Amino acid sequence: MSESPTLVFYGALQSAFDHFNGELFEGKLPYCLMTLRSASRVYGYHHADRFISHQGDKLDELGLHPGFFTLRPLELVLSTLVHEMVHHWQHHFGTPSPSNPHNKEWASKMESIGLMPSDTSLPGGVKTGRSVTHDILPDGDFLVACRKLVESGYVIPWLDRHLPAEPMSPIDQKIQMKVTGVECEVSQPPVYSLPEEIKGEPTTYKPAPKPLPTREKLTCPQCKAKAWVSIGTKIICGSCRVDMACVAEK
C-alpha cells in the first residue's frame, strides 16, 4: 500500500465533511474530530467539547459507527454524517437543549437542508425528542449535494467485516428506494455488493444471536416485593402469602 489506510479512511470522511460543510452550511462549521467507534449501536453521535489540546483548545467529537457503512447505502451513511453536523452547527451557532438533543431549533435546521426529522425514519413521524432520526427529502438540498458527491466517484474505502446488526430494516429499504429512484419491492435486504468469500474466508461476520434469557423477575401483587428466579419457577411472597407473578415492565 502506497498510502496509510488510516489516512485514506479518515481523509475520505473529512472530504465528505468538507463537501457538505460547503454545500449546506456555507462553509461556516468549525473543524471537529471525527472518530470511528463500534461499541455503540447507534449510527452516529455528536459530543460537544469532547477533546482538548495541550494548549487548551477544545474540539467537538463527531462519531460514526463503521459497521453500518457496510450495511447501509452510501446515501444513508452520508445523511447520518450530516445529521451529526447539524448538532455540530447547533452547538456553535444555536441553542442546544441539555435534556433534549433534538429540539425544535435542530429540527428546523434539519428540514431546511433537506432532512426531515422523524422518530420512525419515515414521513409523518415525531420531529423532536431523544430518539429521533430522519427521512431524506426527495427535493431537498441534502440529496442534491449528496448526488453531486457520489457522482464525483466518492466511496468509503474500507468496510467493516464484523456487522453490528442484521441487514437493512424495511424502513431503510424504503429510504434507499426513494434516494436511488428505484420503484420496486425489495425481497432481500440490500447490502454492499461484496463477494461471499475471499480465499475461502467469509467476507463479513454476522453478530451471534443473543442467548435466550434463563431468568425472569417476579413481583408480589400486594407489597411489590421482587425476586429473580429461573424461568417457570413458582414462588410465594413470604410476607403476603400470595403467588408472585411476572409483570411486564411499562
N, C-alpha and C positions, 0 to 999 in steps of 0.2 A: 504494500500500500504506500503510495507516494505522499499521502496526507494523513494526519492523525484522524482516526474515525471520530474521536471526541470533538475535534474542531469542526469536522464536516457536519456532524449531527447537530451540535449546538449552533453552528453557523446557519444551518437551514432554518432552525427555529427563530433565530434572530432576524433573518431576512424576511420571514413571514411577519414578524412583529413590526419591522420597519415598513413593510409594504402597507399593512393595514393602518399603521400609525399615520402614514401619509395620505392614504385614501379616505379614511373615515374620521380621523382626529386632527386633521390639518397639521400633522407633524408635531403636535404640542406635547405628547406624552413624554415624560422623562424616562430615562432608562430604568429598567428593573433587572433583577437577577432571575433568569429563567432556570428552573430545575426540573428534573425528571424523577418522580417518586412513584414506586409501585406498591407502597404499603397501604395506601388508601384505596377505597372502592369508587371514589368519585373521578369524573373525567378530568377535572382541574380545580384549582383554587387560587385565591389571591390572599397574601398575608402582608399587611402593611408594615413597613419598617422592620422587616424580619432580620436583615443583615446590617452590620456596622463595620466600618473600616477602622484601621488604627488611627486615622485622623479624625474619627468621629462622624464621618459621612454615613447616612443611612440609606438603605435600598429596600424597596418592596420585593417580595418574592412572588413570582408567577409560576406556579407548579402545574405540571401536566403528567398524567398517568400514561406512560408509553405503551402499556399493554393494550389500551384501547385504540392506539394508532393502527394496530393490526386488525382489529375487529370492525372498525367504523370507516365509512367512506371518508376520503380526504376532506370533502367539504364540511362534514360534521366535526372532524378534528379541528379544522381551522375556525369553525364557528365557536368551539369551546375556547380557543385561544382568544378570540375577540370578546367573548362573554367575560373572560377574566380581565381583559384590557379595559372594559367598561368599569369594573371595580377599581382598577388602577386609576382611571380617569377621575372617578368619584372621590377617591382618597386625596387627590391633589387639587381638584378643581370644584368639587361639590361638597355635599354634606352627608357622609355615611351615617347610618343609624347603628349604634352599638349593639342593639338587640335584634336587628333585622337587616341582614346583608343585602336583601333585595327589596329596597323601599321604593316609593313612588318616583323619586328622582332618578334612581338607577333604571327603573322600568321605562321611564320616558326616554332616557338616553338610548337604551337598547332599541326601542321601537324606532327612534329617529335614524338609526343607522341600518335598519333592516332586519333586526332580530326581535321577534315578538316574544316577550316573557310569557311563560306558561308552566304551570306545575305538572302538566301532562305531556309536554313536548309537542302538543297539537293546538290548533286554533281553539279559542274559547276557554282555555284554562285560566286559573287564577294567576295574576301578574306579579303579586308581591308575596313575601313570606320567606321562611328559612329555606325551604326545599323548592326552588324554582329553577327550571332550565329554560329552554327557548324553542321557538319554531322559526325556521328560516322563511322570511317573506319573499315570495317569488318576484316581486317588483322592487325590492329594497336595495339600498346601496351596498350592503354586505355581499349579496350574491353577484352583483356587478364586479366588485373588487375581487371577490374570490375567483370568479371565472377568469379574470384578467391574469391573476397569479398562476392558476392551474394551466391556462393556455400558454404561458411562457415556458412551460416544462417543469414547473415546480413539483418536487416529490419529497417525501420524507425518506431519507436514505437508508435508515435501518429500522427494522420492525422486530418487536419483542416476540420471541418464540413461546413464552410462557403466558398463556392467555389468562386474564383476570376474571372472566365470566363467560357464560355461554354466548354464542354468536348473537348477532344483532336482533334486538327485540322487534316485534311488529311495528311499534311506533317509529323506530329508527328506519325500518324498511320504507315506511310511508314517506318519511322525510327525504330519504335518498331518491325515491322515485320522483319527488317534486323537484329536487335540486337538479337531477340529471335530465329531467323531462321525459323519463320513461313511464309510460302509462300502461302498466301491466301488473298482473299478480305475481308476487314473488313466492314461490313454493318453498325454497330453501333460503335460509338467511345468507345474504351475500357477504363474503369475506374477501380480503385482498387475494388476488389470484396467485397464490404461492404454490409451488409443486407439492404434492403429497409427501414425497420423501426425497431426500438428497443423500446419496451414498448410503442407502439403507437406513437412514435415521429419519424419524418423523420431523416434519418442518416445524410444527407447533405442538405444544403440550397443553392439553386441556386441564383445568383445575380438577382436583379429585373431588368427588361428591362429598357433601357434608355428611358425617355419620349420623345415624338416627339417634334421637335422644334416648337415654336409658333411665332418666328420672323425670318426675313431674312434681309440681307443687300443689299440695292440698291445703285447703283453708277451712277453718271451722265456721259454719254459717252464723254462729251466735257471737263468739268472742273474737273472731277473726284471727285466731292463732294460726300459724302457718307451719308446714312441715314438708321437707323434700323426701320423697320415697321412690322406690323402684316403680316403674310404670305398672299399673294394675294392682298395686298394694292397697288394701283397705285398712284404715285405722280409725280409731275413735278418739275424740278430744278428751284428754284426761280431766279437764275441768268441767266441761259441759255435758259430757257423756253422750255426745251425738256424733254421727258419722261425719268425717271431714270429706270435702269434695274438691275436685279440680275445677277452679273458676277461671274462666278466660280473662286475661288482662285487658282492660279498656285503654 
